[in-house]
Amino acid sequence: MIHKPLLATVLGERQARPPVWIMRQAGRYLPEYRETRAKAKNFLDLCYTPELAIEVSLQPLRRFDLDAAIMFSDILVIPDALGQKVAFEQGEGPVLEAISETSIDRLQPERALEHLAPVLETLRGLKAALAPDKTLIGFCGSPWTVATYMIGGRGSTDQAAARLFATRHPEAFAALMDILVETSINYLVAQFAAGADVVQLFESWALNLDDEAFDERVIGPNKRIVEGVRAKVPNAPIIGFPRGAAGNLARYAAETGVNALGLDYATPLDFAAGNLPDTLAVQGNLDPLRLVAGGSQMDERIDRIVDAFSDRPHIFNLGHGIVPETPIENVARLINRVKNG
């Protein structure tokens, strides 16, 4: 059987050196990505054109000794698939036609998987193209994070619109979360069927919630997804990335049942090492701007992260997505440092 170091790590097997991949590793910091991106009418067209999405997914693996490919897509393909108007404005990021408590019943979960068929075709193409020791990662946005965009109409620093909506309209909010949970389960099960080895739940906006809201909006829905996927794909390997979870990290990991826990760059290394079970795989957590700056400070921080998690299964990654201004030579230096010390 072919050994896939990253998949093995997710499943709890500590490696001599941590495997590595980078969130948003296919992106604007690569000139070949920008060239391919120019062939698509818009960002969603890039996500829904398998030939182009396969190409950009493979580009970083041609340059760097990464241990995984992650399918090129976006967390907001789910609201798009549900029938909500989604657009990506140049310089602004995603803009959605915000839903209200009276428009949730106009969402169309029955059409979602058919709409997402091109993404699943991308996964099948990647599976065929990848070297056998490389792990193929699928993903979706977690329901709370996706809901913040659906309700607010765009990203925000405090998710105030969604927080108010959930508090003022609890029944409508619960209905929306039910739709997102079930759609996410079906989507991830289809990703495994299309060839994904592991999937990641991106809970990018787990911060700014009190403990009760965190239980209701983050832990509960993510737990339902993990259980729902595993009911159809037994022992499905799942990474959870609750960015900003802070003191809720251990509870999130224990209650959701994820195999591996992504750590954002604000998570202190000693806190993670001291509060998470030794058997739990962790992923992270270099600050993306340390990668931009490069040099000896980056080397030293890489070494500290590797050393902090040397006694447990650890996947090296950034603590959030790579940024467009990242020098390519710094990425190569990072991977060499992790792989060769």
Contacts in CASP RR format, 6 or more apart in sequence:
PFRMAT RR
TARGET T0000
AUTHOR 0000-0000-0000
METHOD contacts of the structure
MODEL  1
MIHKPLLATVLGERQARPPVWIMRQAGRYLPEYRETRAKAKNFLDLCYTP
ELAIEVSLQPLRRFDLDAAIMFSDILVIPDALGQKVAFEQGEGPVLEAIS
ETSIDRLQPERALEHLAPVLETLRGLKAALAPDKTLIGFCGSPWTVATYM
IGGRGSTDQAAARLFATRHPEAFAALMDILVETSINYLVAQFAAGADVVQ
LFESWALNLDDEAFDERVIGPNKRIVEGVRAKVPNAPIIGFPRGAAGNLA
RYAAETGVNALGLDYATPLDFAAGNLPDTLAVQGNLDPLRLVAGGSQMDE
RIDRIVDAFSDRPHIFNLGHGIVPETPIENVARLINRVKNG
2 132 0 8 1.000
2 133 0 8 1.000
3 133 0 8 1.000
4 67 0 8 1.000
4 132 0 8 1.000
4 133 0 8 1.000
4 134 0 8 1.000
4 135 0 8 1.000
4 197 0 8 1.000
5 15 0 8 1.000
5 19 0 8 1.000
5 67 0 8 1.000
5 133 0 8 1.000
5 135 0 8 1.000
6 19 0 8 1.000
6 21 0 8 1.000
6 67 0 8 1.000
6 68 0 8 1.000
6 134 0 8 1.000
6 135 0 8 1.000
6 198 0 8 1.000
6 315 0 8 1.000
7 135 0 8 1.000
7 197 0 8 1.000
7 198 0 8 1.000
7 237 0 8 1.000
8 15 0 8 1.000
9 15 0 8 1.000
9 18 0 8 1.000
9 19 0 8 1.000
9 260 0 8 1.000
9 281 0 8 1.000
9 313 0 8 1.000
9 314 0 8 1.000
9 315 0 8 1.000
10 135 0 8 1.000
10 198 0 8 1.000
10 237 0 8 1.000
10 239 0 8 1.000
10 259 0 8 1.000
10 260 0 8 1.000
10 281 0 8 1.000
10 313 0 8 1.000
10 315 0 8 1.000
11 237 0 8 1.000
11 259 0 8 1.000
11 281 0 8 1.000
12 259 0 8 1.000
12 260 0 8 1.000
12 279 0 8 1.000
12 281 0 8 1.000
12 313 0 8 1.000
13 313 0 8 1.000
14 311 0 8 1.000
14 312 0 8 1.000
14 313 0 8 1.000
14 314 0 8 1.000
15 313 0 8 1.000
15 314 0 8 1.000
17 306 0 8 1.000
17 338 0 8 1.000
17 339 0 8 1.000
17 340 0 8 1.000
17 341 0 8 1.000
18 306 0 8 1.000
18 309 0 8 1.000
18 314 0 8 1.000
18 315 0 8 1.000
18 316 0 8 1.000
18 338 0 8 1.000
19 67 0 8 1.000
19 68 0 8 1.000
19 135 0 8 1.000
19 315 0 8 1.000
19 316 0 8 1.000
20 66 0 8 1.000
20 67 0 8 1.000
20 315 0 8 1.000
20 316 0 8 1.000
20 317 0 8 1.000
20 334 0 8 1.000
20 335 0 8 1.000
20 338 0 8 1.000
20 339 0 8 1.000
21 66 0 8 1.000
21 67 0 8 1.000
21 68 0 8 1.000
21 69 0 8 1.000
21 70 0 8 1.000
21 135 0 8 1.000
21 137 0 8 1.000
21 315 0 8 1.000
21 317 0 8 1.000
22 60 0 8 1.000
22 66 0 8 1.000
22 317 0 8 1.000
22 318 0 8 1.000
22 321 0 8 1.000
22 322 0 8 1.000
22 331 0 8 1.000
23 70 0 8 1.000
23 317 0 8 1.000
23 318 0 8 1.000
23 319 0 8 1.000
23 320 0 8 1.000
23 321 0 8 1.000
23 322 0 8 1.000
24 321 0 8 1.000
24 322 0 8 1.000
25 60 0 8 1.000
25 64 0 8 1.000
25 66 0 8 1.000
25 70 0 8 1.000
25 322 0 8 1.000
26 33 0 8 1.000
26 56 0 8 1.000
26 57 0 8 1.000
26 59 0 8 1.000
26 60 0 8 1.000
26 70 0 8 1.000
26 72 0 8 1.000
27 33 0 8 1.000
27 56 0 8 1.000
27 60 0 8 1.000
27 322 0 8 1.000
27 324 0 8 1.000
28 34 0 8 1.000
28 37 0 8 1.000
28 324 0 8 1.000
29 322 0 8 1.000
29 323 0 8 1.000
29 324 0 8 1.000
29 325 0 8 1.000
29 326 0 8 1.000
29 327 0 8 1.000
29 328 0 8 1.000
29 331 0 8 1.000
30 59 0 8 1.000
30 60 0 8 1.000
30 63 0 8 1.000
30 328 0 8 1.000
32 59 0 8 1.000
33 56 0 8 1.000
33 59 0 8 1.000
36 46 0 8 1.000
36 52 0 8 1.000
36 55 0 8 1.000
36 56 0 8 1.000
36 59 0 8 1.000
37 43 0 8 1.000
37 46 0 8 1.000
37 56 0 8 1.000
39 52 0 8 1.000
40 46 0 8 1.000
40 49 0 8 1.000
40 52 0 8 1.000
42 87 0 8 1.000
42 88 0 8 1.000
43 74 0 8 1.000
43 88 0 8 1.000
44 74 0 8 1.000
44 77 0 8 1.000
44 80 0 8 1.000
44 86 0 8 1.000
44 87 0 8 1.000
44 88 0 8 1.000
46 52 0 8 1.000
46 53 0 8 1.000
46 56 0 8 1.000
46 72 0 8 1.000
47 53 0 8 1.000
47 72 0 8 1.000
47 73 0 8 1.000
47 74 0 8 1.000
47 77 0 8 1.000
47 118 0 8 1.000
47 119 0 8 1.000
48 77 0 8 1.000
48 118 0 8 1.000
48 119 0 8 1.000
49 118 0 8 1.000
50 118 0 8 1.000
50 121 0 8 1.000
50 122 0 8 1.000
50 125 0 8 1.000
53 71 0 8 1.000
53 72 0 8 1.000
53 73 0 8 1.000
53 118 0 8 1.000
53 119 0 8 1.000
53 122 0 8 1.000
54 72 0 8 1.000
54 122 0 8 1.000
54 125 0 8 1.000
54 126 0 8 1.000
54 129 0 8 1.000
56 72 0 8 1.000
57 69 0 8 1.000
57 70 0 8 1.000
57 71 0 8 1.000
57 72 0 8 1.000
57 122 0 8 1.000
57 126 0 8 1.000
58 69 0 8 1.000
58 126 0 8 1.000
58 129 0 8 1.000
58 130 0 8 1.000
60 66 0 8 1.000
60 69 0 8 1.000
61 69 0 8 1.000
61 130 0 8 1.000
61 134 0 8 1.000
63 328 0 8 1.000
63 331 0 8 1.000
63 332 0 8 1.000
64 331 0 8 1.000
64 332 0 8 1.000
64 335 0 8 1.000
65 335 0 8 1.000
65 336 0 8 1.000
65 339 0 8 1.000
66 134 0 8 1.000
66 335 0 8 1.000
67 133 0 8 1.000
67 134 0 8 1.000
67 135 0 8 1.000
68 134 0 8 1.000
68 135 0 8 1.000
68 136 0 8 1.000
68 137 0 8 1.000
69 126 0 8 1.000
69 130 0 8 1.000
69 134 0 8 1.000
69 135 0 8 1.000
69 136 0 8 1.000
69 137 0 8 1.000
70 136 0 8 1.000
70 137 0 8 1.000
70 138 0 8 1.000
70 139 0 8 1.000
70 200 0 8 1.000
71 119 0 8 1.000
71 122 0 8 1.000
71 123 0 8 1.000
71 126 0 8 1.000
71 136 0 8 1.000
71 137 0 8 1.000
71 138 0 8 1.000
71 139 0 8 1.000
71 191 0 8 1.000
71 196 0 8 1.000
72 122 0 8 1.000
73 119 0 8 1.000
73 122 0 8 1.000
73 139 0 8 1.000
74 94 0 8 1.000
75 139 0 8 1.000
75 140 0 8 1.000
75 141 0 8 1.000
75 145 0 8 1.000
75 146 0 8 1.000
75 202 0 8 1.000
75 204 0 8 1.000
76 86 0 8 1.000
76 94 0 8 1.000
76 96 0 8 1.000
76 146 0 8 1.000
76 149 0 8 1.000
77 116 0 8 1.000
77 119 0 8 1.000
78 112 0 8 1.000
78 116 0 8 1.000
78 140 0 8 1.000
78 141 0 8 1.000
78 146 0 8 1.000
78 180 0 8 1.000
78 183 0 8 1.000
78 184 0 8 1.000
78 187 0 8 1.000
79 86 0 8 1.000
79 96 0 8 1.000
79 146 0 8 1.000
79 149 0 8 1.000
79 150 0 8 1.000
80 86 0 8 1.000
80 115 0 8 1.000
81 111 0 8 1.000
81 112 0 8 1.000
81 113 0 8 1.000
81 115 0 8 1.000
81 116 0 8 1.000
81 183 0 8 1.000
82 107 0 8 1.000
82 108 0 8 1.000
82 109 0 8 1.000
82 111 0 8 1.000
82 112 0 8 1.000
82 179 0 8 1.000
82 183 0 8 1.000
83 107 0 8 1.000
83 108 0 8 1.000
83 111 0 8 1.000
83 115 0 8 1.000
84 96 0 8 1.000
84 97 0 8 1.000
84 99 0 8 1.000
84 107 0 8 1.000
84 150 0 8 1.000
85 96 0 8 1.000
85 97 0 8 1.000
86 94 0 8 1.000
86 95 0 8 1.000
86 96 0 8 1.000
86 97 0 8 1.000
87 94 0 8 1.000
87 95 0 8 1.000
87 96 0 8 1.000
88 94 0 8 1.000
88 95 0 8 1.000
89 95 0 8 1.000
92 154 0 8 1.000
93 154 0 8 1.000
93 155 0 8 1.000
94 149 0 8 1.000
94 154 0 8 1.000
94 155 0 8 1.000
95 153 0 8 1.000
95 154 0 8 1.000
96 149 0 8 1.000
96 150 0 8 1.000
96 152 0 8 1.000
96 153 0 8 1.000
96 154 0 8 1.000
97 153 0 8 1.000
98 150 0 8 1.000
98 151 0 8 1.000
98 152 0 8 1.000
98 153 0 8 1.000
98 161 0 8 1.000
99 107 0 8 1.000
99 150 0 8 1.000
99 151 0 8 1.000
99 176 0 8 1.000
101 165 0 8 1.000
101 169 0 8 1.000
101 172 0 8 1.000
102 172 0 8 1.000
104 172 0 8 1.000
104 175 0 8 1.000
104 176 0 8 1.000
104 179 0 8 1.000
105 175 0 8 1.000
107 176 0 8 1.000
107 179 0 8 1.000
109 179 0 8 1.000
109 182 0 8 1.000
109 183 0 8 1.000
112 183 0 8 1.000
112 186 0 8 1.000
112 187 0 8 1.000
113 186 0 8 1.000
113 187 0 8 1.000
113 190 0 8 1.000
116 187 0 8 1.000
116 190 0 8 1.000
120 190 0 8 1.000
120 191 0 8 1.000
120 193 0 8 1.000
120 194 0 8 1.000
121 194 0 8 1.000
123 136 0 8 1.000
123 138 0 8 1.000
123 191 0 8 1.000
123 194 0 8 1.000
123 195 0 8 1.000
123 196 0 8 1.000
124 194 0 8 1.000
124 195 0 8 1.000
126 136 0 8 1.000
127 136 0 8 1.000
127 194 0 8 1.000
127 195 0 8 1.000
130 136 0 8 1.000
135 197 0 8 1.000
135 198 0 8 1.000
136 195 0 8 1.000
136 196 0 8 1.000
136 197 0 8 1.000
136 198 0 8 1.000
137 196 0 8 1.000
137 197 0 8 1.000
137 198 0 8 1.000
137 199 0 8 1.000
137 200 0 8 1.000
137 239 0 8 1.000
138 188 0 8 1.000
138 191 0 8 1.000
138 196 0 8 1.000
138 198 0 8 1.000
138 199 0 8 1.000
138 200 0 8 1.000
139 191 0 8 1.000
139 199 0 8 1.000
139 200 0 8 1.000
139 201 0 8 1.000
139 202 0 8 1.000
140 184 0 8 1.000
140 187 0 8 1.000
140 188 0 8 1.000
140 191 0 8 1.000
140 199 0 8 1.000
140 201 0 8 1.000
140 202 0 8 1.000
141 184 0 8 1.000
141 201 0 8 1.000
141 202 0 8 1.000
141 203 0 8 1.000
141 204 0 8 1.000
142 184 0 8 1.000
142 201 0 8 1.000
142 202 0 8 1.000
142 203 0 8 1.000
142 204 0 8 1.000
142 218 0 8 1.000
142 221 0 8 1.000
142 222 0 8 1.000
142 225 0 8 1.000
142 242 0 8 1.000
143 177 0 8 1.000
143 180 0 8 1.000
143 181 0 8 1.000
143 184 0 8 1.000
143 217 0 8 1.000
143 221 0 8 1.000
143 222 0 8 1.000
143 225 0 8 1.000
144 162 0 8 1.000
144 177 0 8 1.000
144 203 0 8 1.000
144 205 0 8 1.000
144 206 0 8 1.000
144 217 0 8 1.000
144 218 0 8 1.000
144 221 0 8 1.000
145 202 0 8 1.000
145 203 0 8 1.000
145 204 0 8 1.000
145 205 0 8 1.000
145 206 0 8 1.000
146 180 0 8 1.000
147 162 0 8 1.000
147 166 0 8 1.000
147 173 0 8 1.000
147 176 0 8 1.000
147 177 0 8 1.000
147 180 0 8 1.000
147 217 0 8 1.000
148 155 0 8 1.000
148 156 0 8 1.000
148 159 0 8 1.000
148 161 0 8 1.000
148 162 0 8 1.000
148 205 0 8 1.000
149 155 0 8 1.000
150 176 0 8 1.000
151 161 0 8 1.000
151 162 0 8 1.000
151 165 0 8 1.000
151 176 0 8 1.000
152 161 0 8 1.000
152 162 0 8 1.000
153 161 0 8 1.000
158 208 0 8 1.000
159 205 0 8 1.000
159 208 0 8 1.000
163 208 0 8 1.000
163 209 0 8 1.000
163 213 0 8 1.000
165 172 0 8 1.000
165 173 0 8 1.000
166 173 0 8 1.000
166 213 0 8 1.000
166 216 0 8 1.000
166 217 0 8 1.000
177 217 0 8 1.000
177 221 0 8 1.000
180 221 0 8 1.000
181 221 0 8 1.000
181 224 0 8 1.000
181 225 0 8 1.000
184 225 0 8 1.000
185 224 0 8 1.000
185 225 0 8 1.000
185 228 0 8 1.000
185 229 0 8 1.000
185 232 0 8 1.000
188 199 0 8 1.000
188 225 0 8 1.000
188 229 0 8 1.000
188 236 0 8 1.000
189 229 0 8 1.000
189 232 0 8 1.000
189 233 0 8 1.000
191 199 0 8 1.000
192 199 0 8 1.000
192 229 0 8 1.000
192 233 0 8 1.000
192 236 0 8 1.000
197 237 0 8 1.000
198 237 0 8 1.000
198 238 0 8 1.000
198 239 0 8 1.000
198 259 0 8 1.000
199 229 0 8 1.000
199 236 0 8 1.000
199 237 0 8 1.000
199 238 0 8 1.000
199 239 0 8 1.000
200 238 0 8 1.000
200 239 0 8 1.000
200 240 0 8 1.000
200 241 0 8 1.000
201 222 0 8 1.000
201 225 0 8 1.000
201 226 0 8 1.000
201 238 0 8 1.000
201 239 0 8 1.000
201 240 0 8 1.000
201 241 0 8 1.000
201 258 0 8 1.000
202 241 0 8 1.000
202 243 0 8 1.000
203 218 0 8 1.000
203 222 0 8 1.000
203 240 0 8 1.000
203 241 0 8 1.000
203 242 0 8 1.000
203 243 0 8 1.000
203 245 0 8 1.000
204 241 0 8 1.000
204 243 0 8 1.000
205 243 0 8 1.000
206 214 0 8 1.000
206 218 0 8 1.000
206 242 0 8 1.000
206 243 0 8 1.000
206 244 0 8 1.000
206 245 0 8 1.000
206 248 0 8 1.000
206 252 0 8 1.000
207 243 0 8 1.000
207 244 0 8 1.000
207 245 0 8 1.000
207 246 0 8 1.000
209 217 0 8 1.000
209 218 0 8 1.000
211 248 0 8 1.000
214 245 0 8 1.000
214 248 0 8 1.000
218 242 0 8 1.000
218 245 0 8 1.000
218 248 0 8 1.000
218 252 0 8 1.000
219 248 0 8 1.000
219 251 0 8 1.000
219 252 0 8 1.000
219 255 0 8 1.000
219 256 0 8 1.000
220 255 0 8 1.000
220 256 0 8 1.000
222 240 0 8 1.000
222 242 0 8 1.000
222 252 0 8 1.000
222 256 0 8 1.000
222 258 0 8 1.000
223 255 0 8 1.000
223 256 0 8 1.000
223 257 0 8 1.000
226 236 0 8 1.000
226 238 0 8 1.000
226 256 0 8 1.000
226 257 0 8 1.000
226 258 0 8 1.000
229 236 0 8 1.000
229 238 0 8 1.000
230 236 0 8 1.000
237 259 0 8 1.000
237 260 0 8 1.000
238 257 0 8 1.000
238 258 0 8 1.000
238 259 0 8 1.000
238 260 0 8 1.000
239 258 0 8 1.000
239 259 0 8 1.000
239 260 0 8 1.000
239 261 0 8 1.000
239 262 0 8 1.000
239 283 0 8 1.000
240 252 0 8 1.000
240 256 0 8 1.000
240 258 0 8 1.000
240 260 0 8 1.000
240 261 0 8 1.000
240 262 0 8 1.000
241 261 0 8 1.000
241 262 0 8 1.000
241 264 0 8 1.000
241 283 0 8 1.000
242 248 0 8 1.000
242 249 0 8 1.000
242 252 0 8 1.000
242 261 0 8 1.000
242 262 0 8 1.000
243 264 0 8 1.000
243 319 0 8 1.000
243 320 0 8 1.000
244 264 0 8 1.000
244 266 0 8 1.000
244 267 0 8 1.000
245 252 0 8 1.000
245 264 0 8 1.000
246 266 0 8 1.000
246 267 0 8 1.000
247 271 0 8 1.000
247 275 0 8 1.000
249 261 0 8 1.000
249 263 0 8 1.000
249 267 0 8 1.000
249 272 0 8 1.000
249 275 0 8 1.000
249 276 0 8 1.000
250 275 0 8 1.000
250 276 0 8 1.000
252 258 0 8 1.000
252 261 0 8 1.000
253 261 0 8 1.000
253 276 0 8 1.000
253 277 0 8 1.000
253 280 0 8 1.000
259 281 0 8 1.000
260 280 0 8 1.000
260 281 0 8 1.000
260 282 0 8 1.000
260 283 0 8 1.000
260 313 0 8 1.000
260 315 0 8 1.000
261 276 0 8 1.000
261 280 0 8 1.000
261 281 0 8 1.000
261 282 0 8 1.000
261 283 0 8 1.000
262 282 0 8 1.000
262 283 0 8 1.000
262 284 0 8 1.000
262 285 0 8 1.000
262 317 0 8 1.000
262 319 0 8 1.000
263 272 0 8 1.000
263 282 0 8 1.000
263 283 0 8 1.000
263 284 0 8 1.000
263 285 0 8 1.000
263 319 0 8 1.000
264 285 0 8 1.000
264 319 0 8 1.000
264 320 0 8 1.000
265 284 0 8 1.000
265 285 0 8 1.000
265 286 0 8 1.000
265 287 0 8 1.000
265 288 0 8 1.000
265 318 0 8 1.000
265 319 0 8 1.000
265 320 0 8 1.000
267 285 0 8 1.000
269 285 0 8 1.000
269 304 0 8 1.000
269 305 0 8 1.000
269 308 0 8 1.000
269 309 0 8 1.000
270 308 0 8 1.000
272 282 0 8 1.000
272 285 0 8 1.000
272 308 0 8 1.000
272 309 0 8 1.000
273 308 0 8 1.000
273 309 0 8 1.000
273 312 0 8 1.000
276 282 0 8 1.000
278 311 0 8 1.000
278 312 0 8 1.000
279 312 0 8 1.000
279 313 0 8 1.000
280 312 0 8 1.000
280 313 0 8 1.000
281 312 0 8 1.000
281 313 0 8 1.000
281 314 0 8 1.000
281 315 0 8 1.000
282 309 0 8 1.000
282 312 0 8 1.000
282 313 0 8 1.000
282 314 0 8 1.000
282 315 0 8 1.000
283 314 0 8 1.000
283 315 0 8 1.000
283 316 0 8 1.000
283 317 0 8 1.000
284 305 0 8 1.000
284 314 0 8 1.000
284 315 0 8 1.000
284 316 0 8 1.000
284 317 0 8 1.000
284 318 0 8 1.000
284 319 0 8 1.000
285 305 0 8 1.000
285 317 0 8 1.000
285 318 0 8 1.000
285 319 0 8 1.000
286 298 0 8 1.000
286 301 0 8 1.000
286 302 0 8 1.000
286 305 0 8 1.000
286 316 0 8 1.000
286 317 0 8 1.000
286 318 0 8 1.000
286 319 0 8 1.000
286 334 0 8 1.000
287 301 0 8 1.000
287 318 0 8 1.000
287 319 0 8 1.000
288 318 0 8 1.000
288 319 0 8 1.000
288 320 0 8 1.000
288 321 0 8 1.000
288 322 0 8 1.000
288 323 0 8 1.000
288 326 0 8 1.000
289 323 0 8 1.000
290 297 0 8 1.000
290 298 0 8 1.000
290 301 0 8 1.000
291 298 0 8 1.000
291 318 0 8 1.000
291 322 0 8 1.000
291 326 0 8 1.000
291 330 0 8 1.000
291 331 0 8 1.000
291 334 0 8 1.000
292 323 0 8 1.000
292 325 0 8 1.000
292 326 0 8 1.000
292 327 0 8 1.000
292 330 0 8 1.000
294 327 0 8 1.000
294 330 0 8 1.000
294 333 0 8 1.000
295 330 0 8 1.000
295 333 0 8 1.000
298 330 0 8 1.000
298 333 0 8 1.000
298 334 0 8 1.000
298 337 0 8 1.000
299 333 0 8 1.000
299 337 0 8 1.000
302 316 0 8 1.000
302 334 0 8 1.000
302 337 0 8 1.000
302 338 0 8 1.000
303 337 0 8 1.000
303 341 0 8 1.000
305 316 0 8 1.000
306 314 0 8 1.000
306 316 0 8 1.000
306 338 0 8 1.000
306 341 0 8 1.000
316 338 0 8 1.000
322 331 0 8 1.000
END
